[in-house]
Amino acid sequence: MKLLDNIKNKTLIICSNKAKKSILNEINNYNKLFNIKFLTKEEFYKYTYFDYDKNTVYYLMNKLNIKYDIATSYLNNLIYLNDTKCDNIKINFLSSIKSDIDNLLIYNKDMRNYINTFDIVVYNYTVDKFFKRTLNMYNKVDIYSDSNTYTHVVNHFNTMDEEIEYICQGICDLVCSGVDLNSIKLCCVDNTYEGCIKRIFDMYNIPINLYKTSIYETTACSYFLSHYSSDLTGVVDYLVNTFDNNVTSEIIKIINKYTFEVDKNKVYDMIVADLKNSYISNIKYEKCVDIISIDDISNNDYVFIAKFNEGSVPKTYKDEDFLSDCELELLGLETTIEKNILEKDKVINILKNNKNIFISYKDKDNIKAYYPSSLIRILNMEVKSPSISFNYSNKYNKYKLCLMLDDYY
C-alpha cells in the first residue's frame, strides 16, 4: 500500500472508519511496526475547534425558545465562524450565540497541541475550503489519495425488481468464483429499496445485514411517547414489565442522560431526537452482504452500486440550509454550486480508484420515474441492458412465472 510505504515518522491518519479498517488490514502484510493514530474528519474538527454536549443544547433551547433540531443546527454552524467582520444578520446572530455559550463549549487545547506533534496524512477525503483552512493550522500535513483509472460499465434496467434481481445474480456469480461473501457490498440503496431487497435476497438465499431499526420505531417507544409526562417513573415501570428488555433498557439509558432536569417535559425534544438516533441490534450474520455508503467503498471490496440515477449519485445539494450561499461566500466556504462540483469529483475519484464495482440504474419504481446519472455522460460510460438468467433461484423463477400468468390471464 503506497500510503504505508511513505510513512516514516509518528503519523496521524485522518480517514473514515472504513478506510481505517482497510489500512489496519494492510499493515498485517508489513514486517514492521507503525507509530500511527487515526481520527475521522469529524473528530479532527472537534479537537481543533470545540465540541458541545446535552447541557449546551438544553441551554440554547431554553434561551432562544427553539426546538432541538434548530438548536443543533445553530451549534453545528458555529464552527465555520472566522474573525472576518461582516454586516450579515445570520453570521452576527451566530457570533452572538458563540459569545453567550462559550463557557458551555468543550475545548481541548491539549489534544490540539498533541496533534501538532504528528505528521498528518489526510487519506481519501475530499479537501474543501474549510478542511484546508483547518489543516493549515498544523505544521506537517500531506494529502494522499489513490490514483487509478479504472473504467466501469453501467447496467440499465426498467424496474427496481429487475435491478435487484441482477444484483443477486451478480452476487451468486462472485460467490461461485470464490469471492468471500463478506467482501461483497451493496451501495447507494435507500429505504425505498428495503422491501424489494428483503423479498428478492430471501428468494436467492443471500444473507444481508439490512438497515438498523431505530428505537423510535418500536412498539415500546410508541407507548412511551404516548404516555410521556413530566414524571416518567410510572411509564418506565410499565415498560420494564411489558416490553422487550433490550428495547426498554435503551430507552432507560436515554432518559438517564437527562438527570440534570427534573421536569422531563422540558427535555422532550432532546429525548425524542436520541430515540430516533439510537438503534436496536438486528440479527447479524457471520457471512453476509453489508449495505454501505459510497464514501465507504474500499479496494478490497466487490461493490454493487444501485440507483445510479440523477439526484442519487452524485448527491445534489440545494441552497436551503441555514447558511445560504450568501453567508457561505462571506465565510470563505463553498457555495451550493461548488459543493455539487466537489461531490461530482469525489464520486468520479471513487469510481476511478476501485476496480471491482458493478453499477446499475433503473427507469422507475412503483411510485415514480428516474433519469440516469449525469456521470454516465461525463465519463462516457458504456451502458448495457443485460439479460436475466434463471440459474440461481428456482423460487424466484416460480414467482416471476406467477406474475406472467397473472398478466396473461
C-alpha positions in Angstrom: 0.0 0.0 0.0 1.6 3.3 -1.2 0.3 5.2 1.8 2.1 2.9 4.3 5.2 2.8 2.2 5.6 6.5 2.7 5.1 6.6 6.5 8.4 7.1 8.3 7.6 9.1 11.4 4.9 9.3 14.1 1.8 9.9 11.9 -1.8 10.8 12.4 -4.0 9.5 9.6 -7.3 11.4 9.1 -9.6 9.0 7.3 -13.1 7.3 7.5 -13.6 4.4 9.9 -14.0 2.1 6.9 -10.6 3.3 5.5 -9.1 2.8 8.9 -10.1 -0.9 8.9 -8.6 -1.3 5.4 -5.3 0.3 6.4 -5.1 -1.9 9.5 -5.6 -5.0 7.4 -2.8 -3.9 5.1 -0.5 -3.4 8.0 -0.6 -7.1 8.6 1.4 -7.5 5.3 4.3 -5.5 6.6 7.1 -6.8 8.8 7.4 -3.6 10.8 5.8 -1.6 13.5 4.0 1.7 12.6 3.6 4.6 15.0 0.3 5.8 13.8 -3.0 7.0 15.1 -6.3 7.6 13.4 -9.0 10.3 13.5 -12.1 10.8 11.4 -12.5 14.3 9.9 -15.4 14.9 12.4 -13.2 14.0 15.3 -10.4 16.2 14.0 -12.7 19.2 13.8 -13.9 18.7 17.4 -10.3 18.5 18.7 -9.2 21.5 16.7 -12.2 23.7 17.5 -14.7 22.6 20.1 -17.5 20.2 20.9 -20.8 20.5 22.8 -22.9 18.3 25.0 -26.5 18.0 26.2 -26.2 20.9 28.6 -25.1 23.2 25.7 -28.1 22.2 23.6 -30.5 22.5 26.6 -29.3 25.9 27.5 -29.7 27.2 23.9 -33.2 25.7 23.5 -34.4 27.5 26.6 -32.5 30.7 26.0 -33.9 31.1 22.5 -37.1 29.1 23.0 -36.3 26.9 20.0 -36.7 23.2 19.0 -33.9 20.7 19.4 -33.1 20.4 15.6 -32.8 24.2 15.3 -30.5 24.4 18.3 -28.2 21.7 17.0 -28.2 23.4 13.6 -27.0 26.6 15.1 -24.3 24.8 17.2 -23.1 22.9 14.2 -22.7 26.1 12.2 -20.6 27.9 14.9 -17.5 26.0 13.8 -17.5 27.9 10.5 -17.2 31.4 12.0 -14.0 33.2 11.5 -12.6 36.6 12.5 -13.8 38.4 9.4 -16.1 41.3 10.2 -19.2 41.5 8.1 -22.7 43.1 8.1 -24.8 39.9 7.9 -27.7 39.1 10.2 -27.2 35.4 10.3 -23.4 35.5 10.8 -23.7 38.1 13.5 -26.5 36.1 15.1 -24.3 33.0 15.3 -21.4 35.1 16.6 -23.6 36.4 19.5 -24.6 32.8 20.3 -21.0 31.7 20.4 -20.1 34.5 22.7 -23.0 33.7 25.0 -22.3 29.9 25.3 -18.5 30.0 25.1 -18.2 28.7 28.6 -20.5 25.7 27.7 -18.4 24.7 24.7 -15.9 21.9 25.2 -12.4 23.0 24.2 -9.4 20.5 24.1 -6.3 22.6 23.6 -4.0 19.9 25.0 -5.3 17.5 22.3 -4.8 20.1 19.6 -1.1 20.6 20.8 -0.7 16.8 20.8 -2.0 16.5 17.2 0.6 19.1 16.2 3.4 16.7 17.3 2.4 14.2 14.5 3.0 14.2 10.7 -0.6 14.5 9.5 -1.8 12.5 6.5 -5.3 13.0 5.0 -6.3 9.8 3.2 -9.1 9.7 0.6 -11.1 12.6 2.0 -12.3 15.5 -0.2 -10.5 18.6 1.0 -12.9 21.5 0.8 -12.1 25.1 1.8 -12.9 24.7 5.5 -10.9 21.4 5.7 -8.0 23.2 4.1 -8.3 26.1 6.5 -8.3 23.7 9.4 -5.3 21.7 8.1 -3.3 25.0 7.7 -3.3 25.4 11.5 -0.9 22.4 11.7 2.7 22.1 10.9 3.2 18.9 8.8 0.3 18.0 6.5 0.2 15.7 3.5 -2.9 15.0 1.4 -2.9 11.5 0.0 -5.4 9.8 -2.4 -5.3 6.8 -4.5 -4.6 7.4 -8.2 -6.0 4.8 -10.7 -8.0 5.0 -13.9 -10.5 2.1 -13.7 -13.5 2.2 -16.0 -16.9 0.7 -15.5 -19.9 -0.5 -17.5 -23.4 0.7 -16.4 -26.3 -1.7 -16.4 -29.7 -0.3 -17.3 -33.0 -1.9 -16.0 -36.6 -1.0 -16.4 -37.7 -1.6 -12.8 -36.3 -1.9 -9.3 -37.1 -5.6 -9.2 -35.0 -6.2 -12.3 -32.2 -4.2 -10.9 -32.1 -6.1 -7.6 -32.5 -9.4 -9.4 -29.4 -8.6 -11.5 -27.5 -7.7 -8.3 -28.5 -11.0 -6.7 -27.3 -13.0 -9.7 -24.1 -11.0 -9.7 -23.5 -11.9 -6.1 -24.1 -15.6 -6.8 -21.6 -15.4 -9.7 -19.0 -13.9 -7.4 -19.5 -16.4 -4.6 -19.3 -19.3 -7.2 -16.0 -17.9 -8.4 -14.6 -18.0 -4.8 -15.2 -14.4 -3.5 -15.9 -14.2 0.2 -19.5 -13.1 0.8 -18.2 -10.7 3.5 -16.3 -8.8 0.8 -19.4 -8.1 -1.2 -21.2 -4.8 -0.5 -24.4 -3.1 -1.7 -24.2 0.6 -2.0 -26.5 3.6 -2.5 -29.8 1.9 -1.7 -32.2 3.9 0.4 -35.3 2.9 2.4 -37.3 2.7 -0.9 -35.3 -0.4 -1.7 -35.8 -2.2 1.6 -38.9 -4.3 0.8 -37.6 -5.3 -2.6 -34.2 -6.3 -1.2 -35.8 -8.3 1.6 -38.1 -10.2 -0.8 -35.6 -11.0 -3.6 -32.5 -11.6 -1.5 -34.5 -14.1 0.6 -35.6 -15.9 -2.6 -31.9 -16.2 -3.6 -30.9 -17.3 0.0 -28.4 -14.4 0.2 -28.0 -13.2 3.8 -27.8 -9.4 4.1 -27.5 -7.0 7.0 -30.3 -4.6 6.4 -30.9 -1.2 7.8 -30.8 -0.7 11.5 -34.0 -0.4 13.4 -34.4 2.9 15.4 -35.7 2.7 19.0 -38.2 5.3 17.9 -39.8 2.8 15.5 -40.6 0.2 18.2 -43.9 -0.5 19.9 -42.3 0.1 23.3 -41.2 3.6 22.2 -44.6 4.3 20.8 -46.2 3.5 24.2 -43.5 5.5 26.0 -44.1 8.7 24.0 -47.9 8.4 24.1 -47.8 8.3 27.9 -44.9 10.8 28.3 -45.2 13.2 31.2 -43.0 15.3 33.5 -42.5 12.3 35.8 -41.6 9.2 33.9 -41.4 6.8 36.8 -44.8 5.1 36.2 -44.4 4.7 32.4 -40.8 3.3 32.9 -42.1 0.7 35.3 -44.8 -0.4 32.8 -42.1 -0.6 30.0 -39.9 -2.9 32.2 -42.8 -5.3 33.0 -44.3 -5.3 29.5 -41.9 -4.9 26.6 -38.7 -6.4 25.3 -35.9 -5.9 27.8 -33.3 -4.8 25.2 -35.5 -2.0 23.9 -36.6 -0.9 27.3 -33.1 -0.8 28.6 -32.1 1.5 25.7 -35.0 3.8 26.5 -34.0 4.0 30.1 -30.4 4.8 29.2 -31.6 7.7 27.1 -33.8 9.0 30.0 -30.8 8.8 32.4 -28.8 11.2 30.2 -31.2 14.0 31.4 -30.9 13.7 35.2 -30.0 17.4 35.2 -33.7 18.2 34.5 -36.4 17.0 36.9 -39.3 18.1 34.7 -38.9 15.7 31.7 -41.4 17.7 29.6 -38.6 20.3 29.2 -36.3 17.8 27.5 -38.9 16.0 25.5 -37.5 17.1 22.1 -34.0 16.0 23.1 -35.2 12.6 24.3 -37.1 12.1 21.0 -34.0 13.0 19.0 -32.0 10.5 20.9 -34.6 7.8 20.4 -34.5 8.4 16.6 -30.7 8.1 16.6 -30.4 5.1 18.8 -30.8 1.6 17.4 -31.6 -1.9 18.5 -29.3 -4.8 17.4 -30.8 -6.6 14.4 -29.7 -10.1 13.6 -26.1 -10.1 12.4 -24.9 -12.8 10.1 -21.3 -14.0 10.2 -21.2 -14.4 6.4 -23.4 -11.8 4.6 -23.6 -8.8 2.3 -23.4 -5.4 4.0 -25.0 -2.1 2.9 -22.5 0.7 2.8 -22.4 4.4 1.7 -20.4 5.4 -1.4 -17.8 7.1 0.9 -17.1 3.7 2.5 -16.1 1.9 -0.8 -12.8 0.1 -0.4 -10.4 -1.5 -2.9 -10.7 -4.8 -1.0 -14.5 -5.0 -1.7 -16.7 -6.1 -4.5 -19.4 -3.3 -4.6 -22.7 -3.2 -6.3 -23.8 0.5 -6.7 -27.5 0.6 -7.3 -29.7 3.6 -8.0 -27.1 5.2 -10.3 -29.7 7.8 -11.0 -29.7 11.6 -11.2 -30.0 13.2 -7.7 -28.8 10.0 -6.1 -25.3 9.5 -7.5 -23.8 12.1 -7.1 -25.8 13.6 -4.3 -27.2 17.0 -5.2 -27.0 19.9 -2.8 -29.6 22.8 -2.7 -29.4 26.3 -1.3 -31.8 25.6 1.5 -29.6 25.3 4.7 -29.5 27.9 7.5 -26.3 29.3 6.0 -27.3 30.2 2.4 -24.9 30.8 -0.4 -24.6 34.4 0.6 -23.3 33.6 4.1 -21.1 30.7 2.8 -19.4 33.1 0.4 -18.8 35.6 3.2 -17.3 32.9 5.4 -15.0 31.6 2.6 -16.9 28.4 2.2 -18.2 26.5 -0.8 -21.5 27.7 -2.3 -24.1 25.2 -3.4 -22.7 25.1 -7.0 -19.2 24.5 -5.7 -20.4 21.8 -3.3 -22.1 20.0 -6.2 -18.8 20.2 -8.2 -16.9 18.7 -5.3 -19.4 15.9 -4.8 -19.3 15.0 -8.5 -15.4 15.0 -8.5 -15.5 12.9 -5.3 -17.7 10.2 -6.9 -15.6 10.2 -10.1 -12.5 9.7 -8.0 -14.1 6.8 -6.1 -15.1 5.1 -9.3 -11.7 5.5 -10.9 -9.9 4.2 -7.9 -11.9 1.0 -7.2 -11.7 -1.9 -9.6 -14.5 -4.2 -8.5 -17.5 -2.0 -8.9 -20.8 -3.0 -10.6 -23.1 -0.2 -11.5 -26.8 -0.2 -12.2 -29.8 2.2 -12.5 -33.5 1.8 -13.1 -36.1 3.8 -15.1 -38.9 3.5 -12.5 -40.2 2.0 -9.3 -43.8 1.7 -8.1 -44.0 5.5 -7.4 -42.1 7.5 -10.0 -39.7 7.6 -12.9 -36.0 8.3 -12.8 -33.3 9.7 -15.0 -29.8 8.1 -15.3 -26.9 9.9 -13.5 -25.2 12.7 -15.5 -21.9 10.9 -14.6 -22.7 8.4 -17.4 -22.4 11.1 -20.0 -19.5 13.0 -18.2 -17.4 9.8 -18.0 -18.6 8.4 -21.4 -19.6 5.2 -19.7 -20.8 2.2 -21.7 -24.5 1.4 -20.9 -25.8 -2.2 -21.3 -29.1 -3.8 -20.7 -28.1 -7.3 -19.6 -30.4 -10.3 -19.9 -31.5 -12.0 -16.7 -30.6 -15.7 -16.3 -32.6 -18.4 -14.4 -29.7 -20.2 -12.9 -29.7 -19.4 -9.2 -33.2 -19.3 -7.7 -36.0 -21.6 -8.6 -38.2 -19.9 -6.0 -37.8 -16.6 -7.8 -38.3 -18.2 -11.2 -41.7 -19.5 -10.0 -42.6 -16.1 -8.5 -41.9 -14.5 -11.9 -43.8 -17.2 -13.7 -46.9 -16.5 -11.5 -46.6 -12.8 -12.3 -46.5 -13.5 -16.0 -49.5 -15.9 -15.7 -51.4 -13.1 -13.9 -50.7 -10.7 -16.7 -51.6 -13.3 -19.3 -54.9 -14.3 -17.8 
